[in-house]
Amino acid sequence: MNRKTLRTGLCPSWLPVLALVGATACASSPATMDVAPSPVMSTARPTPDPRIGLRAGMMDAGEAVWNLRVLSKTQPSKEFIGVTNSDMAFTGNYVFQGNYNGYQVWDISNPSAPVLTKG
């Protein structure tokens, strides 16, 4: 042990770790947390594969969903039909959807009924 270790009782190399632990313990957290119940998730593949035999279509194509719950099938705005939607960003209750023609903003306060706020 060196003098610094004897004086503080701690090895100097542990100080950054203790500072991080202390900062984490003191981090503020919301008074109440909305915790969604854990969905029942299966790691086993569905049999038979539900993707086999799906019908084609623009707005009425067949779909196969596994370990997800579809909340909305909201139609895109006319400017976003038939183009590649390349980007999505999320903040609060808003989704920013972008493509090569521009962007639009969706309010997802009610995820079952998104509302186009700018587009």
N, C-alpha and C positions, 0 to 999 in steps of 0.2 A: 504494500500500500504506500502511496505517496502522501505528502502532507495535505494536499487538497482533499484527498479521499478521507483522511482522518478527521479533518476539520468539519466537513459536511456530512460525513457518514455515507456519501454516495459517490460512486465512480462518475467522473465528468462525462464519460461517454453515454451514461444513462439519462442525463439531463434532457436531451431532445426528446427521448421516448416519453419521459414523464411529462414534459410540457405538452406533447401531443395527446396523451391520455387525459391530462387535466383539461385541455381545451375541448376535447370531445365530450367529457363528462359535463362540462359547463355549457355546452352548446344549447341554444334555446330550441324548444320544440313547441308545437302548437298545444294548447291546453286540451283540446279534444282532437282525436284523430278518427277520421272516417275510414274504417278498415273493412274492405269488402270481404265477404266470405270466400274462402278458397274454392275455386271451381273444381269439379271432379275432373281430373285430367288422367287420361289413359296413355300409357307409353306404348301400348300394343297397337299395331297397325290395324285399321278396320279391314275385315274380310267379309265379302269380296271388296276389292278396291272400288270405292264409290266414284272415282274419276273415269272409270271405264264406261263408255257409252253416253257421255254427257252431250246434250244437244248444243248446237251452235246458236248464236244470236247476238244482236247488239245490246238490247236491254232485257232480253228474256232467255239468255243462255242458261244452260244447266249449271249447277254448282255443286261442289262437294266441300263440306265443312267438317273439320276434325279438330277437336280441342279448342274450338272457338264458338262464340255465340254471336250471331248476326243481330245487331241492334237496329240497323236502318238500311234500307235499300233506296236511299234518296237519289233521284235522277240528277245527273250533272246539268249545269247551265248549258244553253245552246252553244256558247262559245267554246265549251270544253268537250263537246261530243265529237268523237272520231279523231282526236289528237292525242299524242303521247303526253300524259301527265307525268312530269319528270321530277317534281319536288314537292315535299310536304314538310311543314314546320308547325310546331305546337307551342302555345303559350296560354296559360290559364284555361279559359273556356273557348279558345279560338284555334282554328286550323287554317293555315295558309297553304293553299294549293296552287302550284305553279306549273306552267308548261311553256312551250316556245311562243305562245301568243300572249302571255301575260300571267296574271295571278287573280285569285279570288279568295275571299275570306269567309269562313263558315263559323257561325256561333254554335258550339256544341254543348251549351248549358244543359240541354236535354238531349243526350246522345241518341235517343230513339227518334228524334225529329230535328235534325240539323237545319239551321236557317242561314241562307246565303245573305251576308251583310254587305259585301262588296264584291262585285264581279262584272 
